[in-house]
Amino acid sequence: MTLGSNCPGARLFREVRPEYIACPRCGHEVEIWSDELVARCLQCGQVVPRERGASCIDWCSHAAECVGAQKLRRLRGKKD
């Protein structure tokens, strides 16, 4: 069984897409990808965090296999 292709929870992290949120400082629209935790506002330079709710990568013992060990560390907020 290939987990990444069968796990619906991993799709969010494997098939990344852009999201747009307002900068809390200036209100400019900031593009942030679904597999990123932060982005920088191109208008004012503010670092804008993206809220990430609970997901399968927080508890699944196969998370590193599904999304990749390096990406998993980054998504959990750990430096490589």
N, C-alpha and C positions, 0 to 999 in steps of 0.2 A: 504494500500500500504506500503510495506517495502522499505524504501528509499535506504538503503544500497545495496540491491540486484538489484534494478532497475536503480540506478544512475551510468552512465558510468564514471563520473568524480571521484567518490569516490573509484572506483576500484584500482586506483594507491595507495591509502592509506590503503585500506583494504587487498589487495593481495600484500603484500610487496615482493620485490625481490632485490637482491644485484646489485649494480652498481660499476664500477671500474673507479677511476679517478687518475690522476698522482699527487703526492704530489708536491706542488709548491716549496718546499725547496730542496728535494733530488731527485725527479722524481720517487720514488718508487710507485708501484701501491697500492692504498688504497681502501679497500672495504667499501662501504657505502650503507646502505639499503635505499630503496625508501621512507621510512617514517622517516628518520633521517635527521637532518639539518647539523650535523658535525660528523666527525670521526677523530681518531688519527692515524697518520702514525706509523706503527710498526717499521719502519726503523730508523726514526729520532725523533719521538715524536711530530712532528708538528700537530697542530689542523687544519684539512682541512675542510672548509665549502663546502656544496653542494648547488649549485644554484637551487632555486626552483622558477619556473616561476609562473605567476598568474594561479589560478585554482578556481574551484567552492567553495572550502573551504573559499576563501576570501570574497565571497559575498552571498552565499546561506544561507538562514535563517534556513535550516535543516541540516547544516554541522555537528553540535554537535551530532545530532541523527544518521547521516550516519557513521561517523568515531569514535564517542565517544568523550565525553567532554574533558577527560584528553589528548587524542592524539591530539585533535584540539588545545588545549592550547599550547602543545609542538610544533606542526607544525607552529603555529603563533609566536613562539619564546617567549612565556610567561612561567615563572616558575610556577610549581604547588604549 
